[in-house]
Amino acid sequence: EAGVAQSPRYKIIEKRQSVAFWCNPISGHATLYWYQQILGQGPKLLIQFQNNGVVDDSQLPKDRFSAERLKGVDSTLKIQPAKLEDSAVYLCASSAGQSVQAFFGQGTRLTVV
Amino acid sequence: ELKVEQNPLFLSMQEGKNYTIYCNYSTTSDRLYWYRQDPGKSLESLFVLLSNGAVKQEGRLMASLDTKARLSTLHITAAVHDLSATYFCAVRFRNSGYALNFGKGTSLLVTP
């Protein structure tokens, strides 16, 4: 079974620029998560989707971050404008349902300079 | 406040030795996961613990859960170099949604 696919793997941008990340979950997985992992820390949830609806976005910095999951499959996470402190690995995960185990993608490493 | 605390954060151990990583959490949990992360890689699920007294073992790793103490342990037996990685515990707190709350991770280095 194919895993969670993310692209790009790496991205370097200047502060105040915008960037977008893409995630393709495991086929049939209704629940999709975006996590932010800052170097030396554990992942922190940014947003959770159930199909194409948002379940939890309480920790998403909505003034600069946005995410969508059109048609309940692929998802994109956007940052505009980026700040230096946004440098992190952005992990996408998916699960068959809200109460079952999530599988993680390899992540996108963002460096803001 | 929902907290997950791991200790130690860094661990250097010799091959063949035993050690335990601890994970404390702040309030009632629905389930607890242990993940492994190699440098530059994503998270690999090791164990999921659902109930008090649960114990799971895979190779040289054994995880246990004490929900009354709000404590999980990951015990390493006769460590080998291949176990060098960062280990995270992640807790899904009851009545706070389905997302996982991660500890800061324990960076393990096994040396000859």
Interface residues (C-beta under 8 A of the other chain):
Chain A: T31 Y33 G40 Q41 G42 P43 K44 L45 Q48 V55 D56 L91 Q98 S99 Q101 A102 F103 F104 G105 Q106 G107
Chain B: V4 Y33 K41 S42 L43 S45 V48 F88 A90 G97 Y98 A99 L100 N101 F102 G103 K104 G105
